[in-house]
Structures are given as structure tokens and as C-alpha cells.
Amino acid sequence: MSMRKAENIDEVLLDLLCAKGQLVAESLRNSKISDVDINSKNKGPYTTETIKQVLQALSDEEFKNTEKTTKVYLHSRAFQEENSVIHVGNELIGKQQPQFIIGPCSVESHEQVYRVAEEMSKRGVSLLRGGAFKPRTSPYDFQGLGIEGLQILAEVARTYNMSVVTEIMSPESIAEAYDYVDVIQIGSRNMHNFDLLKTVGKLDKPVLLKRGLSATIHEFKMAAEYILNEGNKNVILCERGIRTYETATRNTFDISAIPILKQETHLPVFADISHAAGRKDILLPQAKAAFAAGADGIMAEVHPNPAVALSDAKQQMDLLEFAQFMDQLHHFLNRFFVSTSLK
């Protein structure tokens, strides 16, 4: 008889716990009974301390569940259902029109950048990339021309009415680079540089955020959240491959990240096909795959003479290869998309 009564009490207790959890979820706040109430209402046989521990455990669980169901991130579709569209020069990024960020890996000379930009202009491509500050694995490798490189990019961009996309590596570099840059790139190695993320979050320039070498998609989104949380809503995500055990390519191109990011965020998504592969012979199928997966644009590297490039020679197309690449990609996009901005 007493066992049956205990079972009935357990059933009532379970119903009460479920009801309390639902009330907490609906009210979006967590309330706790005071120690005085516990002492006055505790009729035993459990000690007051035991009851406090049980209630605290339940309270913690309720808080976790409430936090999971109520937290709305700025990058999420729950916060903004429609796609973000970012103005960069004459381009609208995120407007379901394929976009291209093209240029050399590193800025080496005025002539080098000029020749690449000249070919880009023939194709109607107006987003010019180039590294002036180069974070290299070895301290003995070419580190970039610095401010001189930015000046070259800006001068060539003005000549062809283009916009400059380039990496800034530290908060201290932003002031001197600001006037030369149209889109600030946060490189893969700096995705977790939270001081830099917060600093660019306070600016009024678009930010292209690359995924970290070994970052999960969640970590990638939260890095974007740092920028958005500071007030800068113009964030472009860029999948650039992640580090795995595979050696056939420089990185492993996580194609699945593109539809996931498009589904879970309202931010434009690009794919850096050059760094993802580390080899130029598969750039075209990677570009096709990226656009088919829903990418808003791609980033690729071009050099007048890759054989003498000071960085990443194997992944850069020469000018003829770039022309052939665009022709074939143009054909692909015309087959699978209603309209494109290609010429």
C-alpha cells in the first residue's frame, strides 16, 4: 500500500516538474524558492540541503533549456528572414547575382596588378583582391608590400572603377589602411582574433570574414556575431576550405558549409576556390559546385606569370587561363541561372 502511494507521489511530482518547466519556458524567466521557505515547508525525511541541491539542479536545467529556445543571434534567419544585401561600389552582394572577387595572391608591383585588373575589366569584374599584408607560415617568406601595396591596389582600382578587397591583420593597421580599402578581409588565421573582429565591427565598411583553418561552422558564425554585435551589419562569409587529413588538395573544400550558412544565416556567402584547392586545375569544377550549392560569389587568384609569383604560385591562374575559366563558367551560369552579371 505504501509502495503504491509512493508511486502515485512520483507521478504527481513528475507532472508538477513538467508543469513548472512549461511555465518557465513560457515566462522566459527562472524563479527560485528562498531558503526560508524551504526550511519552513520541509517536512522531511530529506534534509534542507538535499532539497536545495535538487531544486538547483532543476533550475540549472530550466535555464539551459530557456537559453537554447530564446537566444536569437544577429546572424540568424530568426533575427532577419530576408537576405542581407551589401553595397560594394557598383555591386550588390547577396542579390542572387553571381559575384567575383579576383586578383593576385600578393601585390608585387604596379604592373602586375594593372595587368590583372585590365583583364578583369574586360569581363565586367569590379571586385579587386590582393594581399598587401601577408600572414605566412614561415617568417622567411614574402610578407607583402604593406602600405605601398595598398596604394598600388587603390590606384589601379581607381583607374578601372573597381573596389579593393584586402586583408587587414591587426586593429593597429586599420587607421593607415582605411582610406585604401573598400572591403576589409579577415583572413583565416585571424578568424579568432576577437579584438580585430570587435574593431572592424565598429567601422562602416563591409567585412569579408574567412572561415578558420579548423573552425566549425558554429565557430564561424559566432565570429561573424562579434562583428555584427558591434554594429557593422555588412558581413560577408567566405568558405575557404578546412584542414583535414587529405593531402591531394591544400585544404578540403567544405561544400556543405555553403547551403548550411545560406539556410541558417541571412549573410552573403562566398567561396575562396583558390585556397580551398591550392591547385588551379580543379578551380572550374569547384566554382560550379559553389554556385550550384547556393554561393553568392567566388574568390579566385590570378597572376600575369604564376611561375614567378612570390606566394601561392600553384593556385593562381595566368591571364589566358582566367579568360578560359570565365568563358566556361559563363556558359555554366547561363545554363543554370536566369541571368548573370557576366559579360
N, C-alpha and C positions, 0 to 999 in steps of 0.2 A: 504493500500500500504506500509506504513512504517512498519507495523507489519510483512508483508511478507518479507520485506527487512531484518528485524532483524532476522527472522528465517533463511534466507539464510546466514547471517553472522555467526549465531550459527553453521550451518552446516560446513561452511568453517573453523571456529575456531576448531571444533571437528576434522576435517580432519588434520589440522595443528598440533593439540596436539598429535594425533595418529602417525603422521609422525615424530614428534620430539621424541616421546618415542621410536620408532623403531630405529632412528638414535643413540640415547643414548645407547640403548641395543647393537647395532652393534659396536659402537666405544668404549664401555666399559668405558666411562668417562662422567662426568657431567659438562656441561658448563653453566655459568650464565651471563646474560646481566648486564652490570655495571649500577650503579645509575645514572651516567651522561647520558648514552644512554636512560634510562627510562625517565629522565627529559626532554631531548631534543625531544623525539619521542612521548611523551604522549600528545595527543590532547584532552583529556577529554572525557566524563564527570567524569571518575573515577580519584581519587587522585593518586598521585605517590605512596603513602604509601600503598593504596589498591592494586595497581598493583604489588608492591613488595611482598606483602603477598601472593597473588595468585601465582606468579611465584615461591616463596619459597616453597609453599605447593606442587606444581607440581614437583619442584626439589627434594624435600624430598622423594616423592613417587617414582620418577625415580631412586633415589639412592637405595631405598629399593629393588625395582624390579631387578636392576642391581646386587646388592649384592647377592640376592637369586639365580640368574642364573649363577653367575660367581664364587662363593666361592666353592672351591674344597677341602674337608677335607682329611687329610692324611690317615684316616682310611677307606675312601670310595672306592667303586668299580670304581668311576670315576677317582680316583688317581691311583689305581692299580687294574686292572681287574682280574689278576690271584691270586689264594690263596697264602697267606704267609705260608711258611713252616719254622718252628722253630726247630733248633737242640738243643736237651737237652740230653747230654750223648750219648747213642746209639740210642735214639729215634728221629723220625722225626714227629713233631706235626703239623697237618694240611695237611698231605699227604694222606688223605682218608683212613687211617688205624686206627681203634679204639684204643684209648689210655686210660690208667687208672692211676690215682693218688690215692694211697691207703696208709693208715696208721692211727695211733691213733689220736684222737682229740688233746690230750695233751701228751707231752713227760713226763712220770712219773719216768721211770727208764731204765737202760740199758737193763735189761732182758725183760721188756715189749716191747720195740722197736725191740729188736733182734728176739723175737718170732714171731712178726707180719711180719718182713722182711723175715724171714725164709719161712713162708707160701707164701708170695708174690713171692719169687724167684722160688718156685715150679710151679707157674703159669706164669712165664715169665714176671712179672710186675716189672718194674725197677724205677718207679717214687714214691719215698717215702715221704709221707707228715707227719707232726707232728708239734704241736704248742709248741714253747719254750717261746714265749711271748703271753700271753692270755688276750685280752681285754674282760673283763667280765662285765655283767650288774651290779653286786654287788661288791663293793670293798673288801668284806669279802670272796669271792670265790677264789679258786685256780687261781693264776695269771701266772703260768708257772715257769719253772726252769731257764729261761733266758739263759745265755751263756752256762751253764752246759748242758742244753737241746740241744743246737745246737751242742755241742761237741759230745753228745751221738748220735744224728742223723748222723753226719758226719762219726763217727767211724763205725757205723752199715752199713751205705751206702757204705763205702769203702770195708767192708767185703763181701758184696753181689754185688758189682759193680753197685750200684744204684745212682740215683741223688736225691738231697734233695730239697723238696718244702716246704717252711715255711714262716710264716708271719713276716714282719718287720713293727713295729708300728710308727717309727719316723725317721726323717733324721739323728738324732744323733746316732741311733743304727746301722746304716749301716756299718760304718767302722769296728766295732768289730765283726759284724756278717758276713761280706763279704766273708771271706775265707771258711766258713762252708756251704754256701748256693749256690745251682745251679740255682734255680728259686725263685725269690722274690715274695712272695704273698702280695698283698694289700688287706686287709680284707674289708668286707662290711662297717664297721664303719669308715673306712679311705678313702672310695672312693672319698670323697670331701676334703681330706687333700691335698690341692694343692701344698704346699711346699714339701710334700713327693712325690707326683706324679712327680714334676719337678726334684727332686733329683734322683729318680730311672730312670728318662728319660735320665740322663747323664751317666748312667752305661752301661756296656757291657754284662749284664746278662739279661736273659729273665724275664719278669714280668707277673705274673698271677693276673689279676685285677678282683676282685669280684664286682658284682653289689650291690649298696647301698640298705639298708633296704627298702626305699621308693622311690628309684630313678626311673625316667622314662628311657625308652630306649635311648632317645636323651641325657639325662644327663650322662648315662652310656658311650655312645660313645664319648661324649666330654671329659669325664675323661680320656679315652684312648688317646684322641687327645693331652692332656697335656704331656703325656709320649712320644708319637711319635714326637711331636713338638720339644722336647729337643734332638732328635737324636736317641733314642732307638727304633728300628723297631720291636723288638721281644716281642710283646704284645699278651697275651692270655686272651680272655674274659671268664668270668665264671658267668653263671646264677646260683644263689643260693636261689631263692625264694624271694618274696617281702611280706611286711607286709600288710595284709588286715583284714577285719572283721572276717575271718574264724578262728575257734578255733580247728577244727579237726586235723589240722597239725600245726607245729611250724611256718611255713611260707606258702605262696601259690606259688607253683612251676609254674612259668610263662613259660609254654612250648612254647607259641607262640613267645617268645623272641628269641628262637634258630633259626628258619628259617628266622626271620626278620634280625637278626645280620649276618647270613650267606649270606643273599641277599644284605644287604646294606654295609657290610664291607668285607675286604679281610683277616681279622684276624681269627685265630682258635678260636673255641667256645667250652667251657667245661660246664658241669652241675654238681653242687655240690648237689647230691641227698640226702645226709645225713642232711645237714642244711635245705634243701628245705622242707623235711618232718618232721624232728625231731622225727621220729619213724622208726624202722627198718623193720616193717612188710610189707611196701609197697616200699622198695628200688628197688626190681627187676622190677616191672612194670614201675617205674619211669625211671630206666636205659634204659629199652626197648624203652620207649616213647622218651627219649632224643636222642638215636641213630637214631630212626626212623625219628625224626624231623630234623636230619642233624648234630647233635653234633659231634665234633671231638674226644671227650673223656668225661669221667665222673670222679668225685672225690667222694670217699666214705671212711667212717671211720671204722676201725677195732681195736678191743682191745682183749687181751687174756681172760680177765674176765670183761666184761662191768659192772657187778653188783657193782664192787668196783672202777670203773673209777672215777677220780677226776673231770671230766667235761663231760657233754652231754652223760650220760650213756645210755639213752633210744634210741639213734640213732646209736649206734655203734654195729656192728656185732661181734660175737665171731669168733674164728678161724674155727669152723665147719660150722657156718652159712656163712662165707666168701667163703669156699670151695664150698658149695652148690650153693651160689649165682653165682660164676664164672662158675660152670658147666652149670647151666641153661641159663646164659647169653651167654655162648659159643654156646650152641645149637641154641639159637635165632639168634645170629650173623651169624652162618654158614648157616642158612636158608635164611637170608635176605641180606647178603653181600657176594661178590665173595670170598674174603679172609680176614682173620683177623690175628692179631699177638698173639692171644690166644694160649695157649698150653694145 
